[in-house]
Amino acid sequence: MTEWLLVYKGYDPEEESLREALCTVGNGVFATRGAAPEARAGDTHYPGTYRIGLYDRQETTIEDKTVANESLVNLPNWLDFAFRVEDGDWFSVDDADLLEYEQRFDIREGILSRHIRFRAGDRTTSVTQRRFVSMADSHVAALETTFKAEDWSGTLEVRSGLDGGVRNEGVERYRQLETRHLDCLETGTVDDNSVFLLVRTLQSHVRIAEAARNRVYRGGEAVEVDRELVQEADYVAHRFTVALDEGEELTVEKVVTLFTSMDRAISECSRAAREHLQESPRFSDLLRRHVLAWSQNWRHAEIRVGEQENTDLAVNLYLCHTLQTVSENTADHDVGIPARGIHGEAYRGHVFWDELFVFPVLDYHFPELTRSLLKYRYRRLGAARRAAREAGYQGAMYPWQSGSNGQEESQTWHLNPRSGRWVRDETQLQRHINVAIPYSIWKHYQVTNDLEFMAFYGAEMILEIARFWASKAEYDRALDRYQIRRIIGPDEFHTRYPDADEPGLNNNAYTNIMAVWTLMRALELTDLLPGRRRELLWEKLEIRRLELEHWEDISRKMFVPLHGDGIISQFEGYEKLEELDWDAYREKYGNIQRLDRILEAEDDDINRYKASKQADVLMLFYLLSAEQIGDILHRLRYPFDRDTIPRNIDYYLKRTSHGSTLSGVVHAWVLARANRERSWRFFKRSLESDISDIQGGTTPEGIHLGAMAGTVDLLQRCYSGLEARGSVLRLEPCLPSDVQKLHFNLQYRSNWLEVDVTPEKVSVHAQPGSASPIDVDVEGQRRTISPGTRVDFQLNDAA
Ligand code: BGC
């Protein structure tokens, strides 16, 4: 296994769904799971294809409750490709007599291949398949299959089609909900070689057209075959038989186009799919362009870590999946970052706060992409304003889970697979999504210096969100403090006080402090925006001086719960909860990541205990420097001593089950300076999270994009100490002992940089160009770097 190849030897039905997720091929617009082309959806195989941002809403009645869910739709299966030798059984990987089986995902080139040798009767056949979803042309995918008759002469029959009879059945616990989202409108042929299929989503009425061309080649020469059209209500295919001589090779190229009515610059999607198919060249030409597009991606974003092969493999894989979910192709679309990629149906393709973990990676490589993804939020400002108004607040309140139109998409009930019970889902009270959004906007500005974006989009969102926080904060005269009540923090285990009738907790420290941070940024905009723009925006939003004074007041008097010796309480009253007997639970259940489900199944309630699913208070140390936290706490007139940071880390680390993959990333980060060894262990575990499916069954339902990108970011920003603050790019490395070298490319304020970090020095090389020089600070040594120059900084504690 090299650092660019994910190789699976042998076929393992148990592992197939995980491989499918990890071998998904995609281009930032649509993606297809690494399913066997001959397989239909069932317990072992699940050939899903998803187009980012394409949702459909359906209602289901369960146990007298009607639930509505908006889901990322599983689109017609373009992979569909079956074959058989003579008139034997159609090949099935589950039933075949396999002599060899290997699957490879070439991460560098975004190509999934499969090599099979099997026997049917006394005939040995080898089959090699390669597929990709084109990074160069976001409407194209292709599958090439080469057969070799090793020891026989005879006929081979192929059926290659488009299957519109698919449903959303990828996540077992959602199967009780409505799974049908598509209505097939039309099937037919484009020309002698090609078929097409047009479907429409049932509620959102998005039309999706796929067209597929199958051509056959023997020794590089095109072969004419007699095709039979198979046309059913929601399925269309060509079926043909070809003769093969012993030792001969035959290749079938399937080229597919996919358009939807959401696409731009088209007249109608079915016509676009057919026309584009006819213009599309052969597999090899498409492949060449696809590989070039990937090589360009890597030149933007590759990150190399010393000599650690396994580290590099997982890092490359995670970056690859990040870019298969959102790439430069995505930049033209009105979509957000789905937490589970476009690799499966978990969380229904919804957009959460996980973007907070993805944006920092994209900002430094594809700033135009971040800009576009942030505009997804801007376009939903109206929905956020409506949500705030309806809940009795001002400004804009973004939803915890977002889909097509920006309304709240969180489910209100969920199934605990352990107990089989439907339990209330109160996680939508996570208002901290409204600090994640301003934080990402602000960071984007720091990295790019893009005042235009800030002035026209970012500022309006920050101001409206600040308004929301100001109306959400309640003033307590007796305390002379503001409080934020009835919400929940990132730790989803705690949703209410034990035995309380109402959900919600008071004064989640992370939310309160970050709300103050947001208000401070909103106030800063007064000086940041160009005068006229500020005037216009203030006028449009009717911002008055009194309102700004109110924000200022809150930003100085927000309540922050503390207990013990400098411990920031996760929320008010946290210290009164019971301690959990962690050892007993570990012993009894082994994996206790989802303690909430375990306790519910025991008729107990996780709310009673000091037990967190993921980092909550510690998120503060992830997002803000010790200096920034100190500034805010001093502003709020609370004591703060840097020495309390390790104590806080230790306190919560002991009480966290890491039931979210995001948790490991945050812990690796906050431990990086205090305990490098431990941090590196968390990093390694995060690196394992999807590749080894450490949650035991969640990765097959979709990758964890926040954890993937967040893990890459640990190398890019955490261990290198990279930070864009003010107008200075800072690097303050803290390399773990296993890392002898870090290399990455960056874009910073229109400069294209190459950065090398070793334990001894940091080198920054700015590519030639016309960008303005930048200030770089490494451990207090500040230099101005102009395009075309390179500067080496010796590190202070270099051996
Ligand atoms: C985590 C959330 C996260 C969501 C989507 C949940 O399990 O607790 O923090 O946003 O998954 O990834």
Residues whose N, C-alpha, C, O or C-beta is under 5 A from the ligand:
A	BS01	BGC	A339 F352 W353 D354 P490 E492 G659 S660
